[in-house]
């Protein structure tokens, strides 16, 4: 497993990404309290979980932390607010001691274009199209046209859904727009009227979005 980065994105918010590898040594987790549960998981889930814990330990320096989940599915760790996401080959964790946080990561794939109509609102499609054109003009898109902008909107909606997990929002309850500040999107919770800045980054491997409140 390989640590890609841990960034201090605010004075009390840390964001990390870990790249999974094929052959893992699970014995290094043997003395930890979640080892039996880890070894009971399927190969894919075991790899994801081990990668998440490896990143969490790297971010906190505390190997005694155990991740739990609320009835809504939202993760929690003693002493922290935490957001977790995983995709093919990567996991990401965001941590704060004071504010709610959420993260989403998705590997670059064209599948998202086939399901775009399921999660994009009609009033979001012009924004996504304009976003795509801007990325083309800047020379970022050398993969498949519209993939990265569409993935950004997908990840942004997933991030807002996780941030407000207790509200069980649908994709139609969330509207994504360009933020007034550069390098960010704005996520609107249409049920409560709240708006949240969603920061993002992407490369040839994945798209990553995150938010804090």
C-alpha distance (Angstrom), angle and dihedral (degrees) to the residues before:
residue distance angle dihedral
X1 . . .
X2 3.76 . .
X3 3.76 133.0 .
X4 3.80 109.1 -134.9
X5 3.80 98.4 -177.4
X6 3.79 147.8 -33.5
X7 3.80 112.9 -154.0
X8 3.79 131.1 -170.5
X9 3.79 98.2 -137.9
X10 3.80 93.8 171.9
X11 3.79 135.4 3.4
X12 3.80 90.1 -90.0
X13 3.82 102.7 22.7
X14 3.81 126.9 83.5
X15 3.79 126.0 -175.4
X16 3.79 125.8 -165.2
X17 3.81 139.6 179.1
X18 3.81 125.4 -160.5
X19 3.79 126.0 -168.9
X20 3.79 114.7 -140.0
X21 3.78 121.6 -135.4
X22 3.78 130.9 -155.3
X23 3.81 102.8 -118.1
X24 3.78 113.0 50.8
X25 3.80 129.7 -178.5
X26 3.79 103.4 -138.1
X27 3.80 93.0 176.8
X28 3.79 90.1 83.2
X29 3.80 86.7 69.5
X30 3.83 93.3 50.7
X31 3.80 95.8 103.6
X32 3.81 94.3 48.4
X33 3.83 123.8 99.3
X34 3.81 96.2 -117.9
X35 3.83 96.1 50.2
X36 3.81 97.0 105.3
X37 3.79 91.9 50.0
X38 3.81 90.4 46.1
X39 3.79 92.6 54.3
X40 3.81 91.7 48.5
X41 3.81 92.0 61.9
X42 3.80 126.4 95.2
X43 3.81 116.1 -95.3
X44 3.81 94.0 -99.3
X45 3.81 95.6 45.9
X46 3.82 90.9 43.9
X47 3.78 91.1 54.7
X48 3.81 92.4 47.5
X49 3.80 93.0 47.4
X50 3.81 93.8 47.1
X51 3.80 89.8 49.4
X52 3.82 92.0 49.9
X53 3.80 91.6 50.9
X54 3.80 92.0 45.9
X55 3.80 89.4 54.1
X56 3.81 92.5 44.2
X57 3.80 91.2 52.0
X58 3.82 90.7 47.9
X59 3.80 90.9 51.0
X60 3.81 96.9 46.4
X61 3.82 106.4 23.1
X62 3.83 86.9 -134.1
X63 3.83 116.4 118.9
X64 3.82 93.0 -179.2
X65 3.80 96.3 71.2
X66 3.80 117.8 116.0
X67 3.80 123.6 -163.3
X68 3.80 117.6 -133.6
X69 3.79 131.9 179.0
X70 3.78 132.5 -133.0
X71 3.83 120.3 -134.9
X72 3.82 88.0 -95.5
X73 3.82 89.2 58.4
X74 3.80 93.2 -109.0
X75 3.84 111.3 144.4
X76 3.78 122.9 -126.1
X77 3.80 136.8 -173.1
X78 3.78 126.7 -170.5
X79 3.80 110.0 -94.5
X80 3.82 96.1 9.7
X81 3.77 145.1 74.8
X82 3.79 104.7 -133.5
X83 3.77 140.3 -170.2
X84 3.82 122.8 -167.9
X85 3.79 133.2 -171.0
X86 3.78 135.1 169.0
X87 3.77 136.3 -173.8
X88 3.78 137.3 166.0
X89 3.81 105.1 -41.7
X90 3.82 98.9 -9.5
X91 3.79 144.0 71.6
X92 3.79 129.4 -167.9
X93 3.80 132.5 -162.3
X94 3.80 129.8 -170.5
X95 3.82 120.7 -166.6
X96 3.78 137.7 -170.8
X97 3.78 134.2 163.7
X98 3.80 94.5 -151.3
X99 3.82 115.2 22.0
X100 3.79 135.6 54.6
X101 3.80 112.1 -103.2
X102 3.80 138.6 -173.9
X103 3.81 136.5 -177.8
X104 3.79 137.7 -175.1
X105 3.80 129.7 -168.9
X106 3.81 127.3 -174.6
X107 3.79 129.7 179.4
X108 3.80 116.8 -122.9
X109 3.79 108.4 -89.1
X110 3.79 139.0 145.5
X111 3.81 94.8 -132.9
X112 3.79 89.3 89.9
X113 3.82 90.0 67.1
X114 3.81 90.4 60.8
X115 3.80 93.1 54.1
X116 3.82 99.0 36.9
X117 3.81 92.6 108.3
X118 3.80 89.3 58.7
X119 3.80 96.0 60.8
X120 3.81 107.3 21.1
X121 3.78 116.0 87.7
X122 3.80 116.4 -136.7
X123 3.80 89.9 -113.5
X124 3.83 90.3 52.3
X125 3.80 97.1 54.9
X126 3.84 95.5 77.4
X127 3.82 88.8 50.1
X128 3.81 91.6 49.6
X129 3.82 90.6 48.0
X130 3.81 92.4 50.0
X131 3.80 90.0 46.1
X132 3.81 88.9 53.0
X133 3.80 92.4 51.4
X134 3.80 91.5 50.6
X135 3.78 91.2 51.7
X136 3.81 91.0 49.0
X137 3.81 91.1 51.4
X138 3.81 90.7 51.7
X139 3.80 90.7 52.0
X140 3.81 96.1 -119.1
X141 3.76 96.6 124.5
X142 3.75 114.2 78.4
X143 3.81 96.3 135.6
X144 3.83 115.0 65.5
X145 3.81 121.3 -32.9
X146 3.82 113.5 -97.7
X147 3.82 95.7 7.9
X148 3.80 98.3 110.2
X149 3.83 96.2 41.4
X150 3.81 90.9 47.6
X151 3.80 91.1 47.6
X152 3.80 89.6 49.2
X153 3.81 90.8 56.0
X154 3.82 90.4 45.8
X155 3.81 93.3 50.0
X156 3.81 91.7 43.4
X157 3.81 90.8 55.0
X158 3.80 91.3 46.9
X159 3.82 89.0 51.0
X160 3.81 92.7 52.2
X161 3.81 90.9 45.3
X162 3.82 89.8 54.2
X163 3.80 93.5 44.5
X164 3.82 89.9 55.4
X165 3.80 95.8 31.9
X166 3.81 94.4 144.0
X167 3.80 89.8 61.5
X168 3.82 94.9 57.8
X169 3.80 93.0 -140.5
X170 3.78 121.2 -166.2
X171 3.81 123.0 -138.9
X172 3.80 88.3 -103.5
X173 3.82 89.6 56.9
X174 3.82 89.6 59.7
X175 3.78 124.5 69.6
X176 3.80 121.5 -169.3
X177 3.80 121.4 -157.0
X178 3.78 137.5 165.0
X179 3.78 109.7 -85.9
X180 3.78 119.9 -125.1
X181 3.81 87.7 -122.0
X182 3.77 115.5 73.6
X183 3.79 121.4 -107.1
X184 3.77 96.0 27.4
X185 3.77 144.9 83.3
X186 3.79 129.1 -138.5
X187 3.80 119.1 -128.0
X188 3.80 116.9 -157.6
X189 3.81 122.1 -159.0
X190 3.79 98.7 -149.8
X191 3.81 92.5 -166.6
X192 3.81 96.0 59.7
X193 3.81 99.9 19.4
X194 3.80 91.6 -123.3
X195 3.81 121.1 144.6
X196 3.80 126.6 -155.3
X197 3.78 132.3 -171.2
X198 3.81 112.7 -120.0
X199 3.78 116.0 -159.0
X200 3.77 119.9 -158.6
X201 3.77 146.2 -174.0
X202 3.79 133.1 -178.2
X203 3.78 142.0 179.9
X204 3.81 137.7 170.5
X205 3.82 90.8 -66.7
X206 3.79 108.6 41.9
X207 3.81 150.2 -4.4
X208 3.82 117.4 -126.9
X209 3.81 128.5 -168.0
X210 3.81 129.3 177.2
X211 3.79 140.5 173.2
X212 3.77 139.7 -174.7
X213 3.79 131.3 -163.0
